[in-house]
Amino acid sequence: MKIEGAYKIEQIFKKAASLRLPKNKIVEIEEAEDKKGYQLLKGGEENAGYNGRDVIWLSDIPLTNALKESMKQFSALEEELELKPLLNRLASHPPLKYELEIALEGRLPEITGTLIYVLAKIVKEFSPKDSIVSEDELKRALRVLDLTI
């Protein structure tokens, strides 16, 4: 089965952390990104509700300073790799209780890509000398992502 965008996800890992990503890891990464992205949107939905709004603003999304900095770094990489089509597809999540503001909708691909970028950086921290992502490294990196986002 050909995974749409597998090459682009591999390119994020290669450019962000000098890692080669086995194709059998792509689905796991896509699922993790989808889960984390949706959790961020749910957090934004909760914040919008607390503020008495029925629209989720970009400022409602719980982005840490470190994640914002990673978004800046990813943006340069995104332009280089032409990732927009892949990221638009990955940024489609199940419906939320509230609508998203237009500015937030426009930033979803960037948030999506940044999550993949951060995952690549975490994997590299576990094994800085390796160039191929192992099953164990990916599982550990996904647990770190679960603990932090």
C-alpha positions in Angstrom: 0.0 0.0 0.0 1.4 3.4 -1.0 1.2 5.9 1.7 0.3 9.4 0.4 3.0 11.8 1.4 5.4 9.2 2.8 8.3 10.8 0.8 7.6 14.2 2.3 7.5 12.9 5.9 10.8 11.1 5.2 12.1 14.4 4.0 11.1 16.2 7.2 13.0 13.6 9.2 16.0 13.8 6.9 16.2 17.6 6.8 15.3 18.2 10.5 17.4 15.5 12.1 19.5 13.7 9.4 17.5 10.6 9.9 16.3 8.0 7.5 12.8 6.8 8.2 11.7 3.3 7.3 8.5 3.3 5.3 6.8 1.0 7.8 7.0 3.8 10.4 5.0 6.4 8.3 1.5 5.3 9.3 2.5 5.3 13.0 3.9 8.9 12.7 0.7 10.0 10.8 -1.5 8.6 13.5 0.6 10.2 16.3 0.5 13.5 14.6 -3.2 13.3 14.0 -3.8 12.4 17.7 -1.6 15.2 19.0 -3.0 17.8 16.6 -6.5 16.9 17.6 -5.6 17.2 21.3 -4.2 20.7 20.7 -7.5 21.6 18.9 -9.5 20.1 21.8 -7.5 22.2 24.2 -8.2 25.3 22.1 -11.9 24.4 22.1 -11.9 24.2 25.9 -10.2 27.6 26.1 -12.7 29.2 23.7 -15.5 27.8 25.8 -14.0 29.3 29.0 -13.8 32.6 27.2 -17.5 32.4 26.2 -16.8 32.0 22.4 -18.1 29.5 19.9 -15.1 30.0 17.6 -11.6 28.7 18.4 -8.9 31.3 17.9 -5.3 30.6 17.2 -4.5 32.1 20.7 -6.7 29.4 22.2 -4.4 26.6 21.1 -2.1 25.6 23.9 1.2 26.2 22.2 4.3 26.3 24.4 7.2 28.7 23.7 9.3 25.7 22.7 6.7 24.6 20.2 6.3 28.1 18.8 10.1 28.2 18.3 10.0 24.9 16.5 7.2 26.3 14.3 9.6 29.0 13.2 12.3 26.5 12.4 9.9 24.3 10.6 8.5 27.1 8.5 11.9 27.5 6.8 12.0 23.8 6.1 8.5 23.7 4.8 9.3 26.3 2.1 12.3 24.2 1.0 10.4 20.9 0.8 7.0 22.2 -0.6 5.0 20.3 2.0 1.7 22.2 1.8 -0.4 19.5 0.1 0.7 16.8 2.5 0.2 19.0 5.5 -3.3 20.1 4.4 -4.3 16.5 4.3 -2.8 15.7 7.7 -4.4 18.7 9.3 -7.9 17.4 8.7 -9.3 16.3 12.0 -12.7 15.1 13.3 -15.3 17.8 13.8 -15.1 19.9 16.9 -17.9 21.5 18.9 -16.8 25.0 17.8 -15.7 26.3 14.4 -12.1 27.4 13.8 -11.2 31.0 13.0 -9.7 31.5 9.5 -6.3 32.5 10.9 -6.2 29.2 12.8 -7.3 27.2 9.8 -4.5 28.7 7.8 -1.9 27.7 10.5 -3.1 24.1 10.9 -0.7 22.8 8.2 2.2 24.5 10.0 1.2 23.1 13.4 0.8 19.6 11.8 4.3 19.8 10.2 5.8 21.1 13.4 4.6 18.1 15.3 6.4 15.8 12.8 9.5 18.1 12.9 9.5 17.9 16.8 9.1 14.1 16.7 12.2 13.9 14.4 14.2 16.1 16.8 13.2 13.9 19.7 14.1 10.7 17.9 17.5 12.2 17.2 18.1 13.0 20.8 17.8 9.3 21.7 20.4 8.2 19.2 22.5 11.1 17.8 24.9 8.8 16.0 22.4 6.7 14.2 20.9 7.6 10.9 18.0 5.2 10.7 15.1 5.4 13.0 14.6 2.2 15.0 11.3 0.9 16.3 12.5 1.5 19.9 13.6 5.0 19.3 10.3 5.9 17.6 8.3 4.4 20.4 10.3 6.3 23.0 10.0 9.5 21.1 6.2 9.0 20.8 6.0 8.5 24.6 7.9 11.8 25.1 5.5 13.5 22.7 2.6 12.1 24.7 4.0 13.4 27.9 4.8 16.9 26.6 2.0 17.8 24.2 
